[in-house]
Amino acid sequence: MSIWDYVIAILLLAVLGVLMAGIVLMGVGGKANAKYGNKLMVARVSLQGLVLLLLALLFMTGR
């Protein structure tokens, strides 16, 4: 396995962690959801975009 495999795995685990935190926070509701819900969604989408960008670069370079 190359270093890129580990980087992608770590980023995917980060996406999963943010997703799970958002789901739990949404389930709890209240002020915490109103305060952090949108920030968690932006973080998740940003991490997903980073993973897709990295995968695209790796495919284009043939790695």
Order of alpha helices (4+ residues) and beta strands (2+ residues): alpha-alpha
